[in-house]
Each structure stands twice: as C-alpha cells, then as structure tokens.
Amino acid sequence: MKNPFETEEQRAFRDSFAKFVDTEIRPFADEWDEAGAIPWELHRKAGALGMFGFGIDEAYGGLGFDDCFMRAAVAEELGRCGATGVGAALGARNISTGPIALLGSEELKRRVLPQILSGEVGSSLGITEPSGGSDVANLQTTARQDGNEWVLNGNKTFITGGMTSRYFIIGARTGGPGIAGISLFFVEADTPGFTRTPLERKMGWWCSDQATLFFDDCRLPADSLIGPENKGFIAIMNNFNYERLALIAQSLGMARTCLSESIAYANERKTFGKRLVEHQVIAHKIADMSARIDSLEAYLNQICWMANEGPTPVAEISKAKFLSTKILEYCASEAMQVFGGAGYLRGNPVERIYREVKVMAIGGGSEEIMKDLAVRQMGVVH
Ligand SMILES: Cc1cc2nc3c(=O)[nH]c(=O)nc-3n(C[C@H](O)[C@H](O)[C@H](O)COP(=O)(O)OP(=O)(O)OC[C@H]3O[C@@H](n4cnc5c(N)ncnc54)[C@H](O)[C@@H]3O)c2cc1C
C-alpha cells in the first residue's frame, strides 16, 4: 500500500537499505544461520549506511536526526529477508546506545559511541535475569557503593550480543524494592569479575548470540552510573519503545515474506490437476494474510507519524507489538500450510520464519505484558 506520510527522502533511504539487504544479506543468510554467526564486516557495512545512528548527534558518529519511518524501514527490510537473527546480531547495539546517548557523560559518549555506531564494536543491553524478564521492577542484580566504586553482583540472561559485545548497559538495584530502586550502569567486557557463557541450541536466531552474564564483585568506577541514581526504571521503559517499534516493523517484514512466498508457490504447485491458487481455500488464505498485513502496515505508518510528531504513542506501540506478532503467527502458520511438506524443510524461508515467530512474541515485552501495558496506558486499568 502507499504510505501517505512518506517523503522522497524516506523512500530513497528505504530503497537503498533494501538494496543493501538484497545484495549483502539475503544471499548469505542461510549460510550464516547454519554457521551460527555473521561476519563482523557486516556490522561495519551497516554502520557505514547509518543503520545505528538514529537520534544520535553527529559529534558522536550518529546521523544527527531521528525518523521513525526510517527506523521502521530498516527493521522491516531485515524482517523481509526472512533471517531475523541477522537483524538481532546487528541491532543488539541499538537497544543500548539510547541510554548512553541520553544519559551518558560527555566523555563516555565521545569515547564509545563512534566505535559502536560505526560497527567497529558491539554493545548490549542487560535487563532480563534468570529469575525473570517481564517483572523488570523486581530485578535482583545489585550495585552497592564502596568508596569511589560501585560493586556489581548478579546475573543477566538471554542477552543478545552478550558473547561478542565490548560494552554493556546493565540494570541493577541500588535502592529499595520496586521501580524506585533501579539504576543503569555502563560495564566494559574486560572488567574483572565479569564472565559470560553462550546460550546454545536455540529455536531460532542462530546467527545471533545470546549469553548469560555473571557479575561477581565486579568493581566499576563511580562514573559508571548512567543517569540519576534510582531513576533507571523509567529510562528502561522509555528505551523499550524504539525496540518495540523495530520488532513491530520486523514482524511486518516477516509476514510480507510469508505472503509473497505463498503466492509464488501457490502459482507454481499443482494439485488435483490445477494450480494451488485456483483452489478457493488456498486463495482465501492469501486474501486473509494480505488483509492482516495491510492493516498492520497502516497502523505502523500511523504510529511512526505520531512518534515523529511526539509525544511517543506508548499505548499504540504496546497494542501494535502484540497485534504484529499475532498477525505474524497467523501468516507463518498459513504459509506453512500452503507449502505443505516443502515448508518443513530447512532452507525454505517460511520454515525459519515459523521458528522465529515466538522470539518476536516474547522478546522486548511479551504479548501478555504488552496487553497489560496497553490497558494501563489507555487508563482502563491503573
Ligand atoms: C532470543 C532472545 C533474545 C533476548 N535478548 C534480550 C536482550 O538483549 N536483553 C534483555 O534484557 N533481554 C533479552 N531477552 C529476554 C526477553 O526480554 C524476555 O524473555 C522477556 O522479557 C520475557 O521474560 P522471561 O523470558 O523471563 O519470561 P517471564 O517473565 O518468566 O514470563 C513467562 C511467561 O509468563 C507471562 N507472564 C509474566 N508475567 C505475567 C503476568 N503478570 N500476567 C500474565 N502473563 C505473565 C509472560 O508473558 C511469559 O509468557 C531476550 C529473549 C530471547 C528469547
């Protein structure tokens, strides 16, 4: 559908990023997924295109402007190539650069942001713990002040980029229980007391790494505290909005691929003497997928416009997050049915998308938690 808000500049950006995905990612996605990693050179290439620089000043290597349509275009095109693990491997840094850019000291921003945004090094955000990820207000990792240092103790898990990142933003408890006792810290991978182990044998996202991080009396300099003490919860919540926007757009891209692959296969495959698409039940699957995709696309465009105009439409982002993954789940399942047995084989893009539906529905705020947040934001529940 035509996006009524789109400017020429946004269209040109989308086209050039789509070309990058088509030439630099799509042909190699299967190979990288099977190998369990992407080449580091891809981080640098994506960095050179500006993929990591939205909302960050040029003085720190950023683009010097923000635009939600462009952010969404990047995520959607990565989703459309059907290998969301590549998007996760590249984009892990995007959920950690926001707190650095917004809350970090001038010295920190000048030292680390150019390295991260150029793709030279990776950075990750560590919020989820083995005891849970949904209940952020109850996180257990602690940071206590000792003289001129902070001492960090606890574990984080499921951290994307955790094995490869040099820099981390970590949520830790510095005060009492609940939301008023949480702060954010900047941690470097070579800090004594910091160790990590990979999470292996995952359902999807094979070419991106997830890790469990261990902080064992990890001593951090005083200026590792990012932003005001005990005010980290609100920073974490604000940071989630762009992550969720990207997940919505990525789900849209994945759903589009389910549709386009289904149309192509249904036109070529014959059963009972005619093409699959000539069986009304199959044609209806295509109509149903397409209608859902169009509605999600229109919703996402409206949200991008609202976010660009401000303030951030938190209720709409929460609703679109769970709606997008339900639409993706539907499209992935129906596309598998269109393919029949062929969809069950490794190497078929629909097979991988089907396996990667659930990480979209759980990561960055699960469907259940998004519904809770939506009704609170709508003022229905307090
Ligand atoms: C591949 C992958 C990558 C990830 N990357 C990162 C990362 O980079 N950084 C990071 O910090 N985290 C990351 N996560 C963690 C992710 O954000 C969490 O998995 C998610 O927030 C859910 O937390 P949990 O898995 O601990 O589930 P839990 O919080 O234990 O919840 C379990 C289930 O119960 C439901 N539930 C929980 N509470 C309620 C309630 N009150 N009412 C109804 N239902 C409820 C949840 O929706 C969920 O379905 C990643 C996860 C995955 C799978």
The ligand as a MOL file (V3000), in Angstrom:
LIG
                    3D

  0  0  0     0  0            999 V3000
M  V30 BEGIN CTAB
M  V30 COUNTS 53 58 0 0 0
M  V30 BEGIN ATOM
M  V30 1 C 16.3070 -14.6840 21.7050 0
M  V30 2 C 16.0780 -13.7330 22.8430 0
M  V30 3 C 16.8400 -12.5680 22.9240 0
M  V30 4 C 16.6890 -11.7030 24.0090 0
M  V30 5 N 17.5070 -10.5840 24.1240 0
M  V30 6 C 17.4670 -9.8370 25.2680 0
M  V30 7 C 18.3980 -8.7570 25.4820 0
M  V30 8 O 19.2210 -8.4270 24.6230 0
M  V30 9 N 18.3710 -8.0860 26.6710 0
M  V30 10 C 17.4680 -8.4080 27.6580 0
M  V30 11 O 17.4890 -7.7690 28.7080 0
M  V30 12 N 16.5640 -9.4210 27.4710 0
M  V30 13 C 16.5510 -10.1390 26.3230 0
M  V30 14 N 15.6370 -11.1620 26.1270 0
M  V30 15 C 14.7250 -11.5090 27.2050 0
M  V30 16 C 13.2650 -11.1470 26.9420 0
M  V30 17 O 13.0990 -9.7520 27.0070 0
M  V30 18 C 12.4530 -11.9270 27.9790 0
M  V30 19 O 12.4690 -13.2840 27.5840 0
M  V30 20 C 11.0280 -11.4300 28.0870 0
M  V30 21 O 11.0060 -10.1330 28.6370 0
M  V30 22 C 10.1730 -12.3600 28.9820 0
M  V30 23 O 10.8360 -12.6360 30.1720 0
M  V30 24 P 11.0220 -14.1700 30.6580 0
M  V30 25 O 11.5110 -14.9500 29.5000 0
M  V30 26 O 11.8550 -14.1650 31.8820 0
M  V30 27 O 9.5680 -14.6670 30.9840 0
M  V30 28 P 8.7950 -14.4690 32.3680 0
M  V30 29 O 8.8630 -13.0600 32.7910 0
M  V30 30 O 9.2300 -15.5230 33.3220 0
M  V30 31 O 7.3160 -14.7960 31.9010 0
M  V30 32 C 6.9400 -16.1160 31.4640 0
M  V30 33 C 5.6240 -16.0420 30.7230 0
M  V30 34 O 4.6200 -15.5860 31.6310 0
M  V30 35 C 3.9960 -14.4200 31.1160 0
M  V30 36 N 3.7300 -13.5020 32.2200 0
M  V30 37 C 4.6500 -12.9930 33.0870 0
M  V30 38 N 4.0460 -12.1880 33.9650 0
M  V30 39 C 2.7150 -12.1720 33.6380 0
M  V30 40 C 1.5640 -11.5070 34.1420 0
M  V30 41 N 1.6530 -10.6290 35.1550 0
M  V30 42 N 0.3590 -11.7480 33.5750 0
M  V30 43 C 0.2650 -12.5960 32.5110 0
M  V30 44 N 1.3130 -13.2430 31.9800 0
M  V30 45 C 2.5300 -13.0340 32.5310 0
M  V30 46 C 4.9580 -13.8190 30.1140 0
M  V30 47 O 4.2620 -13.1030 29.1280 0
M  V30 48 C 5.6260 -15.0470 29.5620 0
M  V30 49 O 4.8340 -15.5420 28.5050 0
M  V30 50 C 15.7300 -12.0000 25.0130 0
M  V30 51 C 14.9300 -13.1510 24.9000 0
M  V30 52 C 15.1000 -14.0090 23.8390 0
M  V30 53 C 14.2510 -15.2520 23.7770 0
M  V30 END ATOM
M  V30 BEGIN BOND
M  V30 1 1 1 2
M  V30 2 1 2 3
M  V30 3 2 2 52
M  V30 4 2 3 4
M  V30 5 1 4 5
M  V30 6 1 4 50
M  V30 7 2 5 6
M  V30 8 1 6 7
M  V30 9 1 6 13
M  V30 10 2 7 8
M  V30 11 1 7 9
M  V30 12 1 9 10
M  V30 13 2 10 11
M  V30 14 1 10 12
M  V30 15 2 12 13
M  V30 16 1 13 14
M  V30 17 1 14 15
M  V30 18 1 14 50
M  V30 19 1 15 16
M  V30 20 1 16 17
M  V30 21 1 16 18
M  V30 22 1 18 19
M  V30 23 1 18 20
M  V30 24 1 20 21
M  V30 25 1 20 22
M  V30 26 1 22 23
M  V30 27 1 23 24
M  V30 28 2 24 25
M  V30 29 1 24 26
M  V30 30 1 24 27
M  V30 31 1 27 28
M  V30 32 2 28 29
M  V30 33 1 28 30
M  V30 34 1 28 31
M  V30 35 1 31 32
M  V30 36 1 32 33
M  V30 37 1 33 34
M  V30 38 1 33 48
M  V30 39 1 34 35
M  V30 40 1 35 36
M  V30 41 1 35 46
M  V30 42 1 36 37
M  V30 43 1 36 45
M  V30 44 2 37 38
M  V30 45 1 38 39
M  V30 46 1 39 40
M  V30 47 2 39 45
M  V30 48 1 40 41
M  V30 49 2 40 42
M  V30 50 1 42 43
M  V30 51 2 43 44
M  V30 52 1 44 45
M  V30 53 1 46 47
M  V30 54 1 46 48
M  V30 55 1 48 49
M  V30 56 2 50 51
M  V30 57 1 51 52
M  V30 58 1 52 53
M  V30 END BOND
M  V30 END CTAB
M  END
